[in-house]
């Protein structure tokens, strides 16, 4: 990171080290402190981010503190409901000008405090449940109160007489209740056992609850809920939860009472839509999806390539902030200098019912936190050991499969990425390895066409996919470039969320030599705090898992361009047309062997571009753009270690393709 008074944090870090102890430090990815405005709900923070993808996580986004611009709006929290323009297509920028008290506003511009007030005026239901309540009691409260979520409270933890309702301990949603029951049924538990579980064990902890402010608008809250896939938002004001807001509450706010009831409304909107005929059936899948659905009957495989490169200004002696600080030596290219680490493991594990075995592909990357170098700790030791233990855990699980006895359920299921991360973290701590690291671990499930992953910090995963822009599928069409001008339909299908406390200060797995209270730790998290989700994958997809050395220096659109060029150079795609690829697949030509040989070339191209951009002081890299958005002057790239694992999803395994080639060769010889 560039030198200068703004970024020189060595002396403040030394003072803080002596005054408060090492465990109180804000450990940034680089040896710097970079300030940013924060938004706290019991140690949870919100900042800006260039990552604008949508990720649906399990639970109430319990694994992720989002990165959004959440500056308060200028809309008055006491605006009259009568001034709202219900039709969002009406009104203009001029509607909000002037001093008239009856000025019209778009529904998206209404503060949620108005929505909450209207909701409570129509019907008051206290959205709370005691933390000792059972699942059965929670279900009853949800149904009786028509609630999508409830605040879990500790009635025994009253702070003072003004808070007799109890201290908030977390959040429980109706979706959480369904997951509890589903998990119990899968494990063969009796209905009584499931319904008698306490909600305390399954709620979203208070320090992971995503919330909204009263002055924020409907439009902002809708965006927040859509990005995170959450059903409801607590509204926090002066340290108290004023209520819960749902998407339905925001939609209902635009309707007057007369629009909800009466003969006219029923005849106009309801009567013609009541009841289905006895001959109603489900439609066939759309024609443009039928070819893909046919492929789902067979498994897909992933060919894996890896490339890594160290910080260009790193040597065995030290790390330079820039070229002037580093000196005249050649830039570094020895991967052993990198603080990044990775693993790729193809192991044999039993399937879910324990009756069969199948090969499963796991992979992971980790990025050691460079700030530890200032305290005499090698930053790469923690990250390298973490990835090493991940692989050890999987190899041990695979070796124990053969010794399973009937009724032994320990290894009767797949090991989730979050479980791998948790066990590896515990092993690293038990060996007293000092340091911290971000981490991302993924499981490629070719049988179910799924990629499961857990990401903690600012590593990430992106999925690139070819789509037919002439149809509307799961992805939005490219509406910026005219169709006749497009070179291809390779689109960014998925971008994982990243987790940061503030700019350049990601969530981390870490160990200082002693246990730290979660409220005291500013950076350290557990595997349970990771963003854990699953995404659907298709044959032909390109999946890239990387540390922030890639995402800080190469724009996602440029990553897509490099990937398309790689596909074209190797004949996987001719021009930008996927029709020829479909014809090739229909003939059984998978080009798997070429994919095996060339996938590493793609990761190397991306690593080289990341290195090139990191040394260019004239560009506006993603890191520089985000720094400026957080009031930090930065230009050019961000010199850093970079590790990339690439997956090319194909229809045949490399072993199967090699067998076919060998068989063809034998026929020719005869």
C-alpha positions as CSV (number, residue, x, y, z in Angstrom):
1,X,0.0,0.0,0.0
2,X,1.3,3.5,-0.8
3,X,3.3,5.3,1.8
4,X,2.3,8.7,3.2
5,X,0.9,10.1,6.4
6,X,-2.6,9.0,5.7
7,X,-1.6,5.4,5.4
8,X,1.3,5.2,7.9
9,X,-0.3,3.4,10.8
10,X,2.8,1.8,12.3
11,X,3.1,4.2,15.3
12,X,-0.6,4.1,16.1
13,X,-0.5,0.3,16.0
14,X,2.5,0.3,18.4
15,X,0.7,2.6,20.8
16,X,-2.5,0.6,20.6
17,X,-0.5,-2.6,21.1
18,X,1.0,-1.4,24.4
19,X,-2.1,0.3,25.7
20,X,-4.8,-2.3,24.9
21,X,-3.0,-5.5,23.9
22,X,-2.6,-7.2,20.5
23,X,-6.1,-8.8,20.6
24,X,-7.7,-5.3,20.4
25,X,-6.1,-4.4,17.1
26,X,-7.9,-3.7,13.9
27,X,-6.0,-6.1,11.7
28,X,-6.2,-4.9,8.1
29,X,-5.2,-6.9,5.1
30,X,-2.2,-4.7,4.5
31,X,-0.1,-3.0,7.2
32,X,-2.4,0.0,7.4
33,X,-5.5,1.5,9.0
34,X,-8.0,2.9,6.6
35,X,-10.9,4.6,8.2
36,X,-14.5,4.3,7.0
37,X,-17.9,5.2,8.4
38,X,-19.6,2.4,10.2
39,X,-23.0,1.2,11.1
40,X,-23.3,-0.8,14.3
41,X,-25.9,-3.2,15.6
42,X,-24.2,-4.9,18.5
43,X,-20.8,-5.0,16.7
44,X,-22.2,-5.4,13.2
45,X,-21.0,-2.9,10.5
46,X,-22.0,-1.7,7.1
47,X,-19.8,0.0,4.5
48,X,-19.8,0.6,0.8
49,X,-18.7,-2.0,-1.7
50,X,-18.3,-2.4,-5.5
51,X,-19.8,-5.9,-5.2
52,X,-23.4,-5.6,-6.3
53,X,-24.4,-9.2,-6.9
54,X,-27.3,-10.9,-5.3
55,X,-26.6,-13.8,-2.9
56,X,-29.2,-15.8,-1.1
57,X,-27.7,-17.1,2.1
58,X,-29.2,-19.5,4.6
59,X,-31.0,-18.0,7.5
60,X,-31.5,-14.2,8.0
61,X,-28.2,-13.5,6.2
62,X,-26.5,-14.7,9.4
63,X,-23.2,-15.1,7.6
64,X,-22.7,-11.7,6.1
65,X,-22.5,-8.0,6.9
66,X,-23.5,-6.3,3.7
67,X,-21.6,-3.7,1.8
68,X,-24.0,-1.0,0.7
69,X,-24.2,2.8,0.7
70,X,-26.5,3.4,3.6
71,X,-26.3,7.2,4.0
72,X,-29.4,8.6,5.6
73,X,-31.8,10.2,3.1
74,X,-33.1,13.7,3.4
75,X,-36.7,12.6,3.4
76,X,-38.6,13.6,6.5
77,X,-39.5,10.7,8.8
78,X,-42.7,12.4,9.6
79,X,-44.0,12.9,6.1
80,X,-47.7,12.5,5.6
81,X,-49.0,9.3,4.0
82,X,-51.4,11.4,1.9
83,X,-48.4,12.9,0.1
84,X,-47.2,9.6,-1.4
85,X,-47.6,9.0,-5.2
86,X,-48.8,5.4,-5.2
87,X,-48.1,5.0,-8.9
88,X,-44.3,4.7,-9.1
89,X,-44.4,5.5,-12.8
90,X,-45.8,8.9,-12.1
91,X,-44.0,11.9,-10.7
92,X,-40.6,13.3,-11.6
93,X,-37.6,14.9,-10.0
94,X,-39.6,18.1,-9.9
95,X,-42.2,16.4,-7.7
96,X,-39.9,16.8,-4.7
97,X,-39.1,20.4,-5.3
98,X,-40.9,23.4,-3.8
99,X,-42.2,24.0,-0.3
100,X,-45.8,22.7,-0.6
101,X,-46.6,20.5,2.3
102,X,-48.7,18.3,0.0
103,X,-45.9,17.5,-2.5
104,X,-46.1,14.1,-4.2
105,X,-43.4,11.5,-3.7
106,X,-42.7,8.2,-5.2
107,X,-43.4,5.2,-3.1
108,X,-39.7,4.3,-3.1
109,X,-38.9,7.6,-1.5
110,X,-41.1,7.2,1.6
111,X,-39.2,6.7,4.9
112,X,-39.8,3.3,6.4
113,X,-40.8,5.1,9.7
114,X,-44.0,6.0,7.9
115,X,-44.5,2.4,6.9
116,X,-44.0,1.2,10.4
117,X,-46.3,3.8,11.8
118,X,-49.1,2.8,9.3
119,X,-48.6,-0.9,10.1
120,X,-48.9,-0.4,13.8
121,X,-51.9,1.9,13.4
122,X,-53.8,-0.8,11.5
123,X,-52.8,-3.7,13.7
124,X,-50.5,-3.9,16.6
125,X,-48.7,-7.3,17.1
126,X,-45.7,-7.5,19.3
127,X,-43.1,-9.4,17.1
128,X,-41.2,-11.0,20.0
129,X,-40.6,-14.5,21.5
130,X,-38.7,-15.6,24.5
131,X,-35.3,-17.3,23.8
132,X,-36.4,-20.3,25.9
133,X,-39.5,-20.9,23.8
134,X,-39.8,-24.1,21.7
135,X,-40.2,-24.4,18.0
136,X,-43.8,-25.4,18.5
137,X,-44.5,-22.1,20.4
138,X,-42.7,-20.1,17.8
139,X,-44.8,-21.6,15.0
140,X,-48.0,-20.8,16.9
141,X,-46.8,-17.2,17.4
142,X,-46.0,-16.8,13.7
143,X,-49.4,-18.1,12.6
144,X,-51.5,-16.2,15.1
145,X,-49.7,-13.0,14.5
146,X,-49.2,-13.4,10.8
147,X,-45.5,-12.8,11.4
148,X,-42.6,-13.4,9.0
149,X,-40.1,-12.9,11.8
150,X,-39.7,-12.3,15.5
151,X,-37.1,-10.7,17.7
152,X,-35.8,-13.3,20.2
153,X,-35.6,-11.7,23.7
154,X,-34.0,-12.6,27.0
155,X,-36.6,-11.5,29.6
156,X,-34.2,-12.3,32.4
157,X,-31.7,-9.8,31.1
158,X,-33.5,-6.5,31.8
159,X,-31.2,-3.6,31.8
160,X,-33.4,-1.2,33.6
161,X,-37.1,-0.6,34.4
162,X,-37.7,1.1,31.1
163,X,-36.8,-2.1,29.3
164,X,-39.1,-4.5,30.9
165,X,-39.8,-6.2,27.6
166,X,-36.4,-7.8,27.7
167,X,-33.1,-7.5,26.0
168,X,-32.9,-8.5,22.3
169,X,-30.8,-11.7,21.8
170,X,-31.4,-12.3,18.1
171,X,-33.8,-12.8,15.3
172,X,-35.9,-15.8,14.2
173,X,-37.8,-16.0,10.9
174,X,-40.4,-18.3,9.6
175,X,-37.8,-19.6,7.1
176,X,-35.6,-20.6,10.0
177,X,-38.5,-22.6,11.5
178,X,-39.0,-24.5,8.3
179,X,-35.3,-25.3,8.1
180,X,-35.3,-26.6,11.7
181,X,-38.1,-29.0,10.8
182,X,-36.6,-30.0,7.5
183,X,-33.2,-30.8,9.1
184,X,-34.9,-32.8,11.9
185,X,-36.9,-34.9,9.4
186,X,-33.8,-35.7,7.3
187,X,-32.0,-36.9,10.5
188,X,-34.9,-39.1,11.3
189,X,-36.0,-37.3,14.5
190,X,-39.5,-37.6,15.8
191,X,-41.9,-34.7,15.4
192,X,-42.1,-34.3,19.2
193,X,-38.3,-33.9,19.4
194,X,-38.2,-31.4,16.6
195,X,-41.0,-29.3,18.0
196,X,-39.6,-29.2,21.5
197,X,-36.2,-27.7,20.4
198,X,-35.5,-24.2,21.8
199,X,-35.3,-21.3,19.4
200,X,-32.2,-20.0,21.1
201,X,-30.1,-22.7,19.3
202,X,-31.3,-21.7,15.8
203,X,-31.8,-17.9,15.9
204,X,-29.6,-15.4,14.1
205,X,-27.4,-13.9,16.9
206,X,-27.8,-10.2,17.6
207,X,-24.3,-9.4,16.2
208,X,-25.3,-10.8,12.8
209,X,-28.7,-9.3,12.4
210,X,-29.2,-7.0,9.4
211,X,-31.2,-3.9,10.3
212,X,-32.6,-0.6,8.9
213,X,-32.8,2.9,10.1
214,X,-36.2,4.8,10.4
215,X,-35.1,7.6,8.0
216,X,-34.1,5.2,5.3
217,X,-36.5,4.8,2.4
218,X,-38.7,2.0,1.0
219,X,-36.5,1.9,-2.1
220,X,-33.3,1.5,-0.1
221,X,-34.8,-1.2,2.1
222,X,-36.1,-3.1,-0.9
223,X,-32.7,-3.0,-2.4
224,X,-31.1,-4.3,0.8
225,X,-33.6,-7.1,1.1
226,X,-33.2,-8.2,-2.5
227,X,-29.4,-8.2,-2.3
228,X,-29.3,-10.3,0.8
229,X,-32.4,-12.4,0.3
230,X,-33.9,-11.6,3.7
231,X,-37.6,-11.5,4.5
232,X,-37.7,-8.8,7.1
233,X,-35.7,-6.0,8.6
234,X,-35.7,-4.8,12.2
235,X,-36.0,-1.0,12.4
236,X,-33.4,0.2,14.9
237,X,-33.7,3.6,16.6
238,X,-31.8,4.9,19.6
239,X,-30.7,1.4,20.5
240,X,-34.2,-0.1,20.4
241,X,-36.0,-2.2,17.8
242,X,-39.1,-0.2,16.9
243,X,-40.6,-3.1,14.8
244,X,-40.1,-5.3,11.8
245,X,-40.6,-4.4,8.2
246,X,-41.4,-6.9,5.5
247,X,-41.8,-6.6,1.7
248,X,-45.5,-7.0,2.2
249,X,-45.6,-4.1,4.6
250,X,-43.9,-1.9,2.0
251,X,-46.3,-3.0,-0.8
252,X,-49.4,-2.5,1.4
253,X,-48.3,1.0,2.3
254,X,-49.1,2.1,-1.3
255,X,-52.7,1.0,-0.9
256,X,-55.6,3.0,0.6
257,X,-58.2,1.2,2.8
258,X,-60.7,1.5,0.0
259,X,-58.3,-0.3,-2.4
260,X,-58.1,-3.3,-0.1
261,X,-61.9,-4.0,0.4
262,X,-65.3,-3.3,-1.0
263,X,-67.4,-4.8,-3.8
264,X,-65.7,-2.9,-6.6
265,X,-62.2,-4.1,-5.6
266,X,-63.3,-7.7,-5.3
267,X,-65.1,-7.7,-8.7
268,X,-62.2,-5.9,-10.4
269,X,-59.2,-7.8,-9.0
270,X,-60.4,-11.0,-7.3
271,X,-63.5,-12.6,-8.6
272,X,-62.2,-13.5,-12.0
273,X,-59.1,-15.1,-10.4
274,X,-60.6,-17.4,-7.8
275,X,-60.4,-21.1,-8.2
276,X,-58.6,-23.5,-10.7
277,X,-60.5,-25.9,-12.9
278,X,-60.2,-29.7,-12.2
279,X,-58.2,-30.1,-15.5
280,X,-55.4,-27.7,-14.5
281,X,-51.9,-29.1,-14.9
282,X,-48.4,-27.9,-14.8
283,X,-46.8,-26.6,-18.1
284,X,-43.8,-28.2,-19.7
285,X,-40.5,-26.4,-19.1
286,X,-39.8,-23.6,-21.6
287,X,-38.3,-24.8,-24.9
288,X,-35.1,-22.9,-24.3
289,X,-34.6,-24.8,-21.0
290,X,-35.4,-28.3,-22.2
291,X,-31.9,-29.0,-23.6
292,X,-30.3,-27.9,-20.3
293,X,-32.7,-29.9,-18.2
294,X,-31.9,-33.0,-20.3
295,X,-28.3,-32.5,-19.4
296,X,-29.2,-32.5,-15.7
297,X,-29.9,-36.2,-15.9
298,X,-26.1,-36.8,-16.2
299,X,-23.4,-35.6,-13.9
300,X,-21.0,-32.8,-14.8
301,X,-17.3,-32.7,-14.1
302,X,-14.8,-30.0,-13.3
303,X,-11.3,-29.6,-14.7
304,X,-9.1,-27.6,-12.3
305,X,-6.2,-25.2,-12.9
306,X,-4.3,-23.1,-10.4
307,X,-2.0,-20.0,-10.8
308,X,-0.4,-18.0,-8.0
309,X,1.9,-15.1,-7.9
310,X,3.4,-13.1,-5.0
311,X,3.3,-9.4,-4.2
312,X,5.6,-7.9,-6.8
313,X,7.5,-5.9,-4.1
314,X,8.1,-8.8,-1.8
315,X,11.4,-10.5,-1.0
316,X,12.7,-12.9,1.6
317,X,13.8,-9.9,3.7
318,X,10.8,-7.6,3.6
319,X,7.8,-6.2,1.7
320,X,7.9,-2.9,-0.1
321,X,4.9,-0.6,-0.2
322,X,5.9,0.6,-3.7
323,X,8.7,0.5,-6.3
324,X,10.6,3.3,-4.5
325,X,10.4,1.5,-1.2
326,X,11.2,-1.9,-2.8
327,X,14.3,-0.8,-4.6
328,X,15.8,-1.6,-8.0
329,X,15.5,-5.3,-7.8
330,X,13.4,-7.4,-10.2
331,X,9.8,-7.8,-9.0
332,X,9.1,-11.0,-7.2
333,X,7.8,-14.1,-9.0
334,X,8.5,-16.9,-6.4
335,X,5.2,-18.4,-5.2
336,X,6.8,-19.5,-2.0
337,X,6.9,-15.8,-1.0
338,X,3.1,-15.5,-1.2
339,X,1.0,-15.2,1.9
340,X,-1.9,-16.7,0.0
341,X,-2.5,-20.5,0.3
342,X,-4.8,-23.0,-1.4
343,X,-5.7,-26.6,-1.6
344,X,-7.5,-28.9,-4.1
345,X,-8.6,-32.3,-2.9
346,X,-10.5,-35.0,-4.9
347,X,-11.7,-37.4,-2.2
348,X,-14.0,-40.4,-2.0
349,X,-16.9,-40.0,0.4
350,X,-20.2,-41.8,1.0
351,X,-23.3,-40.4,-0.5
352,X,-26.1,-39.1,1.7
353,X,-27.8,-42.5,2.4
354,X,-24.4,-44.1,3.1
355,X,-25.0,-46.9,0.6
356,X,-22.6,-45.8,-2.1
357,X,-19.4,-43.8,-2.6
358,X,-18.5,-41.1,-5.0
359,X,-15.6,-38.8,-5.8
360,X,-16.0,-35.3,-4.5
361,X,-14.0,-32.2,-5.3
362,X,-13.1,-29.7,-2.7
363,X,-11.0,-26.5,-3.1
364,X,-10.1,-23.5,-1.0
365,X,-8.0,-20.3,-0.9
366,X,-6.8,-18.3,2.0
367,X,-5.1,-14.9,2.3
368,X,-2.8,-14.2,5.3
369,X,-3.2,-10.8,6.9
370,X,0.0,-8.8,6.4
371,X,-0.3,-6.6,9.4
372,X,1.1,-9.4,11.6
373,X,4.5,-8.9,10.1
374,X,4.9,-5.7,12.2
375,X,4.7,-7.9,15.3
376,X,7.3,-10.4,14.2
377,X,4.8,-12.9,13.0
378,X,5.1,-14.5,9.5
379,X,1.6,-13.8,7.9
380,X,1.8,-16.8,5.6
381,X,2.1,-19.4,8.4
382,X,-1.5,-19.2,9.5
383,X,-3.0,-19.2,6.0
384,X,-0.8,-22.1,4.8
385,X,-1.5,-24.2,7.9
386,X,-5.2,-23.5,7.6
387,X,-5.4,-24.8,4.0
388,X,-3.1,-27.8,4.9
389,X,-5.5,-28.8,7.7
390,X,-8.5,-28.5,5.4
391,X,-6.9,-31.1,3.1
392,X,-5.9,-33.3,6.0
393,X,-9.5,-33.4,7.3
394,X,-10.9,-34.4,4.0
395,X,-8.2,-37.1,3.4
396,X,-8.8,-38.5,6.9
397,X,-12.6,-38.6,6.3
398,X,-12.0,-40.4,3.0
399,X,-9.7,-43.0,4.6
400,X,-12.2,-43.8,7.3
401,X,-15.0,-44.6,4.8
402,X,-13.8,-48.1,4.4
403,X,-13.9,-48.8,8.1
404,X,-17.4,-47.7,8.7
405,X,-19.6,-50.0,10.7
406,X,-23.3,-50.4,10.2
407,X,-25.1,-47.7,12.1
408,X,-22.1,-45.4,12.2
409,X,-23.5,-42.0,11.1
410,X,-20.4,-39.9,11.5
411,X,-19.4,-40.1,7.9
412,X,-22.8,-40.9,6.4
413,X,-23.0,-37.5,4.8
414,X,-21.0,-35.0,2.8
415,X,-18.8,-32.7,4.8
416,X,-19.9,-29.1,4.2
417,X,-17.4,-26.4,3.4
418,X,-18.3,-24.6,6.7
419,X,-17.6,-27.8,8.7
420,X,-14.2,-28.2,6.9
421,X,-13.4,-24.5,7.7
422,X,-14.5,-24.9,11.4
423,X,-12.5,-28.1,12.0
424,X,-9.3,-26.7,10.3
425,X,-9.6,-23.5,12.3
426,X,-9.8,-25.4,15.6
427,X,-6.7,-27.5,14.6
428,X,-4.7,-24.4,13.8
429,X,-5.6,-22.8,17.1
430,X,-4.9,-26.0,19.1
431,X,-1.3,-25.9,17.6
432,X,-1.0,-22.3,18.7
433,X,-0.4,-20.8,15.2
434,X,-0.5,-17.1,15.7
435,X,-1.9,-15.0,12.8
436,X,-5.1,-14.5,10.9
437,X,-6.5,-15.1,7.4
438,X,-9.5,-14.8,5.2
439,X,-10.7,-18.1,3.7
440,X,-13.0,-19.5,1.0
441,X,-13.8,-23.2,0.7
442,X,-16.0,-24.8,-1.9
443,X,-17.5,-28.2,-2.7
444,X,-18.2,-29.1,-6.3
445,X,-21.1,-31.5,-6.5
446,X,-21.3,-32.7,-10.1
447,X,-24.1,-35.2,-9.5
448,X,-26.5,-32.5,-8.4
449,X,-25.0,-29.7,-10.5
450,X,-24.3,-27.6,-7.4
451,X,-21.4,-25.6,-6.0
452,X,-21.5,-25.2,-2.3
453,X,-19.2,-22.7,-0.6
454,X,-18.4,-20.8,2.6
455,X,-16.6,-17.5,2.3
456,X,-15.2,-15.5,5.2
457,X,-13.6,-12.1,4.3
458,X,-12.7,-10.7,0.9
459,X,-11.8,-13.8,-1.1
460,X,-14.5,-14.7,-3.6
461,X,-16.1,-16.8,-6.3
462,X,-17.5,-15.7,-9.7
463,X,-19.3,-17.9,-12.2
464,X,-19.2,-17.1,-15.9
465,X,-21.9,-18.5,-18.2
466,X,-23.0,-18.3,-21.8
467,X,-26.7,-17.5,-22.3
468,X,-28.9,-17.1,-25.3
469,X,-29.9,-13.4,-25.1
470,X,-32.9,-14.0,-27.4
471,X,-34.7,-15.6,-24.5
472,X,-35.3,-14.6,-20.9
473,X,-33.8,-17.1,-18.6
474,X,-32.5,-16.9,-15.0
475,X,-30.1,-14.1,-16.0
476,X,-30.9,-10.6,-17.2
477,X,-30.1,-9.8,-20.8
478,X,-27.4,-7.4,-21.8
479,X,-29.5,-4.3,-22.5
480,X,-26.5,-2.0,-22.8
481,X,-25.0,-3.3,-26.0
482,X,-27.2,-3.9,-29.0
483,X,-27.5,-7.5,-29.9
484,X,-25.9,-7.2,-33.3
485,X,-22.9,-5.5,-31.7
486,X,-22.3,-8.0,-29.1
487,X,-19.2,-10.3,-29.5
488,X,-20.6,-13.0,-27.2
489,X,-23.3,-13.8,-24.6
490,X,-20.8,-14.8,-21.9
491,X,-22.2,-13.2,-18.8
492,X,-21.4,-13.0,-15.1
493,X,-23.9,-15.4,-13.6
494,X,-22.8,-15.1,-10.0
495,X,-20.5,-13.0,-7.8
496,X,-20.1,-14.0,-4.1
497,X,-20.5,-11.5,-1.4
498,X,-17.5,-10.3,0.6
499,X,-17.4,-9.4,4.3
500,X,-15.6,-6.5,5.7
501,X,-15.7,-4.5,8.9
502,X,-14.6,-1.4,7.0
503,X,-12.6,-0.6,3.9
504,X,-9.6,-3.0,3.6
505,X,-10.5,-4.6,6.9
506,X,-12.1,-8.0,6.1
507,X,-13.5,-10.6,8.4
508,X,-10.8,-13.1,9.4
509,X,-10.1,-16.4,11.2
510,X,-7.4,-15.6,13.7
511,X,-5.6,-16.5,16.8
512,X,-3.5,-14.4,19.2
513,X,-2.5,-17.1,21.6
514,X,-5.6,-16.7,23.8
515,X,-9.3,-16.8,23.5
516,X,-11.0,-13.5,22.7
517,X,-14.5,-12.5,23.7
518,X,-16.5,-12.0,20.5
519,X,-17.5,-8.5,21.6
520,X,-13.8,-7.5,22.1
521,X,-12.6,-8.8,18.7
522,X,-12.8,-6.3,15.9
523,X,-11.9,-8.7,13.1
524,X,-11.9,-12.3,14.2
525,X,-14.9,-14.4,13.3
526,X,-15.8,-18.0,13.2
527,X,-16.8,-20.4,10.4
528,X,-20.4,-19.9,11.4
529,X,-20.1,-16.2,10.4
530,X,-19.1,-17.1,6.9
531,X,-21.3,-16.4,3.9
532,X,-22.5,-19.9,3.1
533,X,-24.7,-20.7,0.1
534,X,-25.1,-23.0,-2.9
535,X,-25.4,-22.0,-6.6
536,X,-26.6,-24.0,-9.6
537,X,-23.9,-24.8,-12.2
538,X,-24.2,-25.8,-15.8
539,X,-22.0,-27.6,-18.3
540,X,-19.7,-25.0,-20.0
541,X,-19.5,-22.7,-16.9
542,X,-16.3,-21.2,-15.9
543,X,-15.9,-20.9,-12.1
544,X,-13.1,-18.7,-10.6
545,X,-12.2,-18.8,-6.9
546,X,-9.6,-16.2,-6.0
547,X,-8.0,-14.0,-3.3
548,X,-8.5,-10.3,-3.4
549,X,-5.3,-9.9,-5.4
550,X,-7.5,-10.6,-8.5
551,X,-10.7,-8.7,-7.6
552,X,-8.8,-5.6,-6.3
553,X,-6.9,-5.2,-9.6
554,X,-9.1,-6.6,-12.4
555,X,-12.7,-5.5,-13.1
556,X,-15.2,-8.4,-13.3
557,X,-16.1,-7.4,-16.9
558,X,-12.4,-7.7,-17.8
559,X,-12.3,-11.1,-16.2
560,X,-15.2,-12.1,-18.5
561,X,-13.3,-10.8,-21.6
562,X,-10.2,-12.7,-20.8
563,X,-12.2,-15.9,-20.2
564,X,-14.0,-15.5,-23.5
565,X,-10.7,-15.0,-25.3
566,X,-9.4,-18.2,-23.7
567,X,-12.4,-20.1,-24.8
568,X,-12.1,-18.8,-28.4
569,X,-8.3,-19.5,-28.5
570,X,-8.9,-23.1,-27.5
571,X,-11.9,-23.7,-29.7
572,X,-14.5,-24.2,-26.9
573,X,-16.4,-21.3,-28.4
574,X,-16.2,-20.2,-32.1
575,X,-16.7,-16.5,-32.2
576,X,-19.4,-15.7,-29.7
577,X,-21.9,-18.3,-30.9
578,X,-23.0,-21.1,-28.5
579,X,-25.1,-22.9,-31.2
580,X,-21.9,-24.6,-32.5
581,X,-21.1,-25.7,-29.0
582,X,-24.5,-27.3,-28.5
583,X,-24.0,-29.2,-31.8
584,X,-20.6,-30.4,-30.6
585,X,-22.1,-31.6,-27.3
586,X,-24.9,-33.4,-29.0
587,X,-22.3,-35.4,-30.9
588,X,-20.5,-36.4,-27.7
589,X,-17.5,-34.1,-28.3
590,X,-16.7,-32.7,-24.9
591,X,-13.1,-31.5,-25.5
592,X,-12.4,-32.6,-22.0
593,X,-8.7,-33.4,-22.6
594,X,-8.0,-30.0,-24.0
595,X,-9.8,-28.4,-21.1
596,X,-7.6,-30.3,-18.7
597,X,-4.5,-29.1,-20.5
598,X,-5.6,-25.5,-20.9
599,X,-7.5,-24.5,-17.8
600,X,-4.3,-23.5,-16.0
601,X,-3.5,-21.2,-18.9
602,X,-6.7,-19.2,-18.1
603,X,-5.7,-18.8,-14.4
604,X,-2.2,-17.7,-15.5
605,X,-3.6,-15.1,-17.9
606,X,-5.7,-13.6,-15.1
607,X,-2.8,-13.6,-12.7
608,X,-0.6,-11.9,-15.2
609,X,-3.3,-9.2,-15.8
610,X,-3.7,-8.7,-12.1
611,X,0.1,-8.2,-11.7
612,X,0.2,-5.8,-14.7
613,X,-2.6,-3.7,-13.3
614,X,-1.2,-3.7,-9.8
615,X,2.0,-2.0,-11.1
616,X,0.1,0.5,-13.2
617,X,-0.4,3.8,-11.3
618,X,-2.5,5.4,-14.1
619,X,-5.5,3.1,-14.0
620,X,-8.6,3.2,-11.8
621,X,-8.5,-0.3,-10.4
622,X,-11.5,-1.7,-8.4
623,X,-9.4,-1.1,-5.3
624,X,-8.8,2.6,-6.2
625,X,-12.4,3.2,-7.0
626,X,-13.6,1.7,-3.7
627,X,-10.9,3.6,-1.8
628,X,-12.1,6.9,-3.3
629,X,-15.7,6.1,-2.4
630,X,-14.6,5.7,1.2
631,X,-12.8,9.1,1.1
632,X,-9.3,7.7,0.6
633,X,-7.1,9.0,-2.2
634,X,-5.6,6.1,-4.1
635,X,-4.7,5.7,-7.8
636,X,-3.6,2.8,-9.8
637,X,-3.6,-0.9,-8.8
638,X,-3.0,-2.6,-5.5
639,X,0.2,-4.7,-5.3
640,X,-0.7,-7.9,-3.6
641,X,-0.4,-11.7,-3.7
642,X,-2.8,-13.3,-6.1
643,X,-4.0,-16.9,-6.2
644,X,-6.7,-18.2,-8.6
645,X,-8.3,-21.6,-8.8
646,X,-10.2,-22.1,-12.1
647,X,-12.9,-24.7,-12.8
648,X,-14.1,-25.5,-16.3
649,X,-17.3,-27.5,-16.1
650,X,-17.4,-30.3,-18.7
651,X,-19.7,-33.2,-19.6
652,X,-17.2,-36.0,-19.3
653,X,-14.4,-36.8,-16.9
654,X,-10.9,-36.7,-18.1
655,X,-10.4,-40.4,-17.4
656,X,-13.4,-41.3,-19.5
657,X,-12.2,-39.1,-22.4
658,X,-8.7,-40.6,-22.2
659,X,-10.2,-44.1,-22.4
660,X,-12.2,-43.2,-25.5
661,X,-9.1,-41.7,-27.1
662,X,-7.0,-44.8,-26.3
663,X,-9.7,-47.1,-27.7
664,X,-9.9,-45.1,-30.9
665,X,-6.1,-45.3,-31.2
666,X,-6.2,-49.1,-30.8
667,X,-8.9,-49.4,-33.5
668,X,-6.7,-47.3,-35.9
669,X,-3.7,-49.6,-35.2
670,X,-5.7,-52.7,-36.1
